[in-house]
Amino acid sequence: MIQYQEPLFRPPSEAHSLILQATLGCSYNECSFCGMYRTKQFRVRPLPELEAEIDWARDHIGDVRKVFLADGDALVAKASYLLKLLERLTQSFPNLRKVSCYASPQALQLRSVEEMRELREAGLSLYYLGIESGSDFVLEKLQKGVDAKEMVRVANKAHEAGVKLSTMILLGAGNRSHSREHAEQSAHVVSQISPRFVSTLVMTPVENTPLWEADQRGEVDQLTPIELAAELRTFIAGLDVKASIFRSNHASNYLTLAGNLPRDKAGLLAQLDAVLEHPESAAFVPDWLRGL
Ligand code: SF4
């Protein structure tokens, strides 16, 4: 059977996927806001362990169509390892349609376009990439390890390899002082990448992270739901993408919005304008229902 090594995370849209932990933890593990893998030492799991889990899933789950390779940045594992894993998956699940994983900017720096293309042809067709911000100031504060220009470069390597991207922007990451810059620059970077999916999360200090410590020292201005709505409006207004699906369905969001861009841009902006004009009637998710 599959014995998950907790904690285990997956994107909201992978709720119905088979989750396999190809790697444990995150090889980078330095983003100031991220507490997901602080308790884990990064390692690539031995292939025979994964093969045994795939055999178990084939015999007990059956018709698997979507697989998500956890943990934090499975793409950092060697391409030869991932190819063998993908081969086993396609042999075991004849109706497999999609394999996806998180991809840190550092993993995208490491993998060549040719490797990513080969992996895509073997089934790994979608990466989840935390862009977080398009502002160099904010990226530095978040300790992402890359600036905006490098984020665009590595994201476009994936596109060149034919891999779809699902990208995340961290609302509130610029605090109050850099909210507008964060929103405008994030829109600029996302527009340059034009990913298949764009989603937003809300920056929330979690224990055992540098962000939590900064918050304890009173150095973090957490934006109110109204301020976050204004930031999101600036972000969406600045987007100039070819064809992206927008979602703010992560549990950390106060507002759940969805639409296809550019088609639904005016509608999304109108929804946000209504929230900003009549905040008392806005359907904000209460704090007790929000999560990370
Ligand atoms: S790269 Fe992703 S998983 Fe790793 S520390 Fe940063 S946000 Fe967390």
Residues whose N, C-alpha, C, O or C-beta is under 5 A from the ligand:
A	BS01	SF4	C26 Y28 N29 E30 C31 C34 G72 S104 G130
